[in-house]
Amino acid sequence: MEERDWSENVQTHWHPAPGFFEQSAQAIAEGLQANSDSYRQAMDRLDFYINRAGDKLKDPQKFEQAKTILRELYGRSE
């Protein structure tokens, strides 16, 4: 029996455009903010992508930057 990724069963109404996560950290954060109802939803979407990519994530530092930018956009200081 073949092992599947847990994320295959996740249902979502938001599907990023192809190449969305290949943009700059600033563009990713701004795009998430524009397409999310809340800070939590934007951060959850970013975390989901990061977790789904796992070891195959290119440039992890860019995604940490995107998290920092998201916090700033929403006026958070976590």
C-alpha positions, 0 to 999 in steps of 0.5 A: 500500500502506498503512503500518501501525504496527509495534505492530499485530503485537505479541502481548501477554497483558495488555490494560489496562482501557479508560481505564487510562492516563487515570488519575493517574500514581500509579494507573497506576504502582500498576496496572502494578505489580499486573499485572506480574511485574517492574519491567522488565515494568511499565516495558516496558508503560508505555514501549510505551503511550507509544511507541504513542501517539507525538505523540498522547500527552496529558500526557507529563509524567504518564507521566514521573511514572508512571515515577518512581513505578514506580521508587520502588515497586520500590525503584529509583533510576534 
